[in-house]
């Protein structure tokens, strides 16, 4: 079945780059997403990438997609304390349903 | 924020009682989803709807039912709540199957 895997924790210093990794299994996924969840809040869509793209950049965010290895990464440049949150990777199936990873808790230390 | 309102935001209920959670949208989006979030599992799909009166099961549908009698409302019912259904429930909407989903703020349900 479909499965999405993420490491659970990442700790970085303010100003450094953060890289959050994700692997997925469904090669037919059309879109892959990154969501951010702050404590007590819902999920906020950060960015997404079409499966026929290798890279997408949006201000401090860079998404890299390696379709051969089914590996997705999110790089946050110049990480700030406000970036501390849980980041979810998700793939969508043909019906638009999202399959989420467990989430990576990013901790940014001053 | 997308126009999604979940109610109630918090609820404590007793084992064996029925519970209904409501998701209301003002975006006129066709697709609506109910997910639950539990530690170590991320979010898992319970049920979804692709139109009025059109619903289907997700990964963890046992013990849950849904109804969608109009575009803007998607109801999730726990017929007889159990402690394993203690969770945070999120509603999401999307315009189509190939567009991004937007999430509500969540409902924290505790079954005692």
Interface residues (C-beta under 8 A of the other chain):
Chain A: X4 X30 X31 X33 X35 X41 X42 X43 X44 X45 X48 X88 X90 X92 X94 X95 X96 X97 X98 X99 X100 X101 X102 X103
Chain B: X31 X33 X35 X40 X41 X42 X43 X44 X45 X48 X50 X58 X90 X92 X94 X96 X97 X98 X99 X100 X101 X102 X103 X104 X105 X106
